[in-house]
Amino acid sequence: MPIRCNICGSTSHNKSTHHMHLPQKEKPPSRGKGRPRKIHNQDPAVASDEAKAATRVRRKLAYVRVKAAATAKRVFTKCFPVKCS
């Protein structure tokens, strides 16, 4: 008795190898891979200045994010009036 696929009914493969015998699906367009590492088609000096400015902004945002998290943690760990009284 030949092997039969339970999904498509073919006798050339079984259920466990069904996906190996099908063509690959078309992938949806991706949203990108994060920030670009290089700024293309620009003068190197201008690209360098823009990269420095972007790095400065990222660093400041990271600092603000950490500071906000520390403040939130400090607020939630304070003694509540109901528990202390």
N, C-alpha and C positions, 0 to 999 in steps of 0.2 A: 504494500500500500504506500503510495507516494506521499511525501510531506505536503500538506496543504496549509496555506495561510488563512487564519481565522478572520483577518481584517479584509483582505481583498479577494480571497478565494484562489489565488494563484498557486500552482503546484511547484513553482521554481524556488520558493522560499517559505519559511514558517513565520509565525507571529513575532518571534523574538528578533528576527533579522529583516522584518518588513521595511523599517526605516532606511536600511542600508541600500535598498534597491530602488529607491525613489529619487527623483532629481531634487536638488536643493531648492528650498523655498526662496522667493525673492525677499530680500531684507528691506525693511522700511528705511527711509532716509534717516540718517543719524542727526542728532542735534549738535554735534560737534564733540570735540574731545577736550573741553576745558579751554583755558586761555592759550593763545598761540605763543610759542616760544620765540618766534622771530617776527619782526614787522617787515613784510616784504615790500619791494618796490619803493623804497625810500632812501634818502640820503643817510648814510650811517650815523652822522652827527645828530640828525633829527630823530632817528630811531632810538639812539642812545638816550637822548633827553626824554623821550616819551616813555621808554622803559624805566628810567630812573623815577619819573613822576608816578608811574603805575605802581612801582615797588613801594614808594613812599606811602601811597594811598592804601595799599594792601597792608602794610605794616601798621599804619594808624588804625585801620579798621580792626585788625587783630588785637591791638592794644585795648581799644574800646570794648570789644567783645569780651575779653578776659576781665576787664575792670567791671563791666556790668554783671558778669557771672559772679564775681567776688562780692559785689554789693548785694546781689540777690541772696547769696548764701548767708551773708552776715545778717540780713533782715530776717530771714526765716529761722535763724538759730537764736535770735534774741528771746528773752523770757517774755511770755505773754502775760498781761495783767491778771487774767483769770487764774492762771496757774500759780503765779507768785503770791497773790494775796491770800 
